[in-house]
Amino acid sequence: NIERSNIVDFLQSIKQKAKACKKTIVLPESLERRTLEAAQIILQEELANIILVGNEAAILEKAEGLNISGANIVDPEHYDRMNDFVDTLVELRKSKGLTREQAEKLLKDPLYFGVMMVKKGIADGMVAGAVNSTANVLRPSLQILKTDPNTKLVSSFFVMVVPDCDFGSNGIFVFSDAGLVPNPNAEELAAIAISSAKSFKALVGEEPVVGMLSFSTKGSANHPDVDKVIEATKIAKKLAPDLKVDGELQLDAAIVPSVGASKAPGSEVAGKANVLIFPDLDAGNIGYKLTQRLAKAEAYGPITQGIAKPVNDLSRGCSAEDIVGVVAITCVQAQLSE
């Protein structure tokens, strides 16, 4: 199907980037069959080195019929660096009064253990969420890895690859935030815009053109919600003077050249945006699902940005192939955070 070739192209380019500088990714949900199927594909395609967390006999039993012999299986119950992990967690959480016993118990949880492997540089990133909630995946990440010092907050984005589409970058967009921050204020919205532009550049390899979306274009409506987007745009321009960012723009003014030219003449963004920043999570989540269902777009995400090292959360309905895609994206993010 020719018009879906951009989807294949995007995934292939991400996989090539992952292969070019191989990273180690920890998969803590190692008793989940889709995770093991994904591990087999990742090892076969040489996209990443894989660490599986858990009891080796139980994992191998679950992986019956699959070849995961290239994976490194690490059991928290018999791990020679566990004392060091416990010391680090106690130190990180001392302001919260975490005891040694509590730290030992937390680190028996594969999610905490996996994140600590990333903290210690044993792994470069972690992917989980096939059987765990977003909150459970992100909690240890924020407690142990914390926010990237170069950004204000952790947010998320989707890479949307729209078949048969001339808008964006050959039909490829970043939508943000569509999965994490419910109602960002102007400063947070600006931080989301700057992080998303960096993510677009890293994953798509093109220059980001950031549209700050609203129900108004350049003063066509007056409302506090519009004011927030205008203020966020000003902050983003001040913090990232080289970034092409403009707002407030309605969706059509942001991506359709003829509408952009008529509604926002002189804007270097209007009609050309490939990074779409939604004013809140309602709009972002509805927008990505509409695009996915009505335009038959491929949606990769939610991909997390703003954590000191990459940890990504899967949708619980994900397929093995989805996990492979997110692992490849996580590898590319890890290459950037070096």
N, C-alpha and C positions, 0 to 999 in steps of 0.2 A: 504494500500500500504506500504509494509514493509520498502522499502528503503527511504521513506519519514518520517520514525519514528523520525529521528533526529530533524526534524522541530517541531514536536509535543513535543518532549522532551525538546527542547530549550525553547519554549513558556511556557510550564508547569513549568519549573524550574524558569523562570523569575517571573511567577505569584506566585509561592510558596514563593519566596524571598520577593515579594511585600506584600503578606499576613502576613508574619512573623513579619513585623514591619510596621504597616499600616500608610501611609502618606496621607496628604491632597493635592489634585491637583486642581488647578483652570482651568476651561474650559471657556474662554471668548467668544467663538463663539456659544453662547447658543441659537441662533435662527436658527441654522443649524441642520437639522434633523439627519444627521449621528452622530453629536456630542451628541445629546440627546439619540439616540439609544445606543451609546457607554456608556453613563452615566448609562443607565439602566443595561447594562451587568456588568459594573464595580461595581455598588452597589449590584447587585444580587450575584456576585462572591466574594464580600467583598475584593476587591483588594485595594481600596483606599476610603477615604472620598472625596466627590466631592463638589466644589463650582462652581455654574453657575452665570455668571455676566449678569445682565440686568433686565428688567421689568418683574415681576413675572407673571402677567396676560398674557403677550405676549409669555413668555417661555412656560407656561402651555398649552396655545392654540396650540403652535407649537408641543408640546409633546403629543398631543392627542393620546390615545391608548397605551401610554408607562407608565411604573411606575417609576417615578423619585422622588418619595416622600421622599427618603432618602437624596436627594441633598440639600445643603444649597444655597438658591438663594439670591444673594446680588445685590441690585440696587444702582449704583453710585449716582443716583439722590436723594436718601434718605438715605445716609450712614452717620452714626453718627461720623465716624472717618475721614470724608473727609477733614476737616481743617488740621488735622495732616498730611494727605497724601500730601496736597498742600504745607504745610511748608517744608516737606522733599524734595519734587521735586524742589522747589525754591532753597533750600540750595544746592542740588546736581548739579543744572544747573546754579548756580549764575555766574560762570566764562563765561557762554554763554549769560548772561544778561537776563535770563528767568524771565518774570514778573509773578506776582501772577495770573493775569487774564489769561495769557497764560497757566500757570500750571493747573488752574481750567479747562480750555478747554481741555487740553491734557488728564486729568484724567477722563473726560467723555468718552474717547475712552476706550472700554473694554480691549484692549491690554495693555495700560498704567496702567489702574486700576488693572488688573490681576497681572502684574509684581510688582506693588507696594505692593500688598497683599503678594507676595513672599518675597519682601524686608523686610516687617514688621514681617515676621514669621507667618502670619495668614494662609498662604499656604506654602507647602514645594517645590512646583514646578508648572510649567504651561505648558500646551500643546495647541498649536493653529496652524493654517495654512491650515485648510480645505477650508477656503474662503479668507485667507489673504496671501500675498506674503511673502517669506522668509525675505525680507528687512523689511517689516512692523512688522513681529514677533520679529526679532532680534534687531531692533532699540531701542525700550524701554528697552529691556533686557540689552543692552550695556550701555545705558544712566543711568539706575537706579541701576542695579546689578553690572555692570562692570566685568572686567576679574578677574578670580580666581588669587589671589596673587602668587600661586605656578606655574603658567604657563605664557608663553610669549604672547600667542594669543588664540583666540577662533577658533576652527576648528570643523570639523564634521567627522562622520564615519558611515559606514553601517555594521551591523552584517549580514553576508552572510551565509545562511545555505544551503549547497549543498547536494541534495539527492544522495545516492549511490556513495559516495566519501570517499576515504581512506586518502586523504590529510588533512592538517590542524589538527584541533581537532575534529576528527570524522566528517569531512566535514564542520565544523564551522570555519569561519574566521572573522576578522575585516579588512575592506578595508578603508584606509584613505589617504588623505582627498579626498572624492569623491563628495562633495557637497558645499564647501564654499570658500576655499582659492585658488585663481586661479594659482598663480605662486610663491610658497613659496621659500624664499632664504634658505641657508643652516641652519641658526639658527632656522628659522621657521619650516623647515622640521624636525629638531631634536626635537623641542617642540611638533610637531604633533606626532612623533613616541613615545615619552614618555607618552603623554596624552592617546594615543591609546592603549598602553600596559596596563595602569591602567584601562581603560574602558573594555578591554578584560578580565582582571582578575576579575573585579567586576561582569560582566554580564555572563561570561562563566564559571568562577570559576577554570580555568586551568592556568598553567604557560604561560605567553605570550612569544612567540618566534618571534622576529621582523625582517622581511626581508625588507631592503631598496632597492626598485626596480629600475631597469635601463634597458637600452638596451644593457648593457655591464655587464660581470661578471669578477670581479677581474682583471681589466686592459685589457680586451679583446678589448676595443675600447678607443680611446682618444677623448674627446670632453668636452667643458665647462659644458654641462648638466650632464655628468658623474662625473666631478670634484665636482659639487654641491652635489651629492649624497654621494661621498666619504667623503667630508668635514662634511656633516650632520651626517654621521655615527660616525665620530670621536667625534663630539660635544655631540651626544647622549650618547656615551660610557663614556665620561668624566663626564657628568651631572648625569648619572644613571649607576654607575659602576657595579651594580648587575644585570642589565638588559641583557638578551640574545638578542643582536642586531648585525647584520652584513650587510655589503653591500660594493660595489654595486653588486647586484645580478639580473640576468635575472629571469623572473617569474618561468620558469621551474627549474632553479637551486635553487630557494627559496623553492619550495614546493615538488618537486619530488626527493625522496631520492637517486636514482641511478644517476640522473643528478647532484644533489648537490655534491655527493661524487666525481664525475669525474671532475666537473668544479671548485669546491671550496673545495678541500680536506682539512680536519682539521678544517673546520668551524663548530661551534656548532649550527649554524642556518640553513645553506644550507640543503635543502631537508626536513626541519622540520618546516618551518615558518607557523604561524597561524595568525600573524598580518602583513598585507601587506601595506607598505607605498609607495604610488605612488609619482613620482617626481613632478607632477603637476595635476591640476584639469582636464585637457584634458584626461590624462591617467586614472585617478581614476574614472571619470564619465563613460568613455567608458568601462573600465574594469568591473565595477559593473553591467552595463546594459548588457554587453555580457554574464556575468556569470548568470545573472537573466534570460535572454531569452534563451540562448543556453543550459545551464545546468539545466534549470528549478529550479533555486535556489530561496529561499525566501529571500527577501532583507528587513531588518528592518532599517529604517532610512530615511533621514539623521538624525542621533542623534548628538546633539550638545555637545561639550566638551570644557571646559575652561572658561565657565561663572561661576561667584561666586556661583550661585545656579542654579539648572537645569531648563532650558526652552527649550522645543523641538518644532521643526517646522514640520508640517505634509506636505505630498504631497497633492496638491489640488484634486488629483484623488483618495484620500484614501477612504477606506470603514470604516464602523463602527468598524469592527474587527481590522483593522489597528490601529485605534485610541486607542482601548483597549490595544493592544500590546505596543504602544508608551507610554501610561500612566503607564503601568506596569514597563517598562524600566526606566521611569522618577522617579518612586518610588524608584527603586533600586539605581539610581544615588543620590537621596536625602538621602538615608540611609548612603551613603558614605560621603556626604558633612557635616555630623553632627560634 
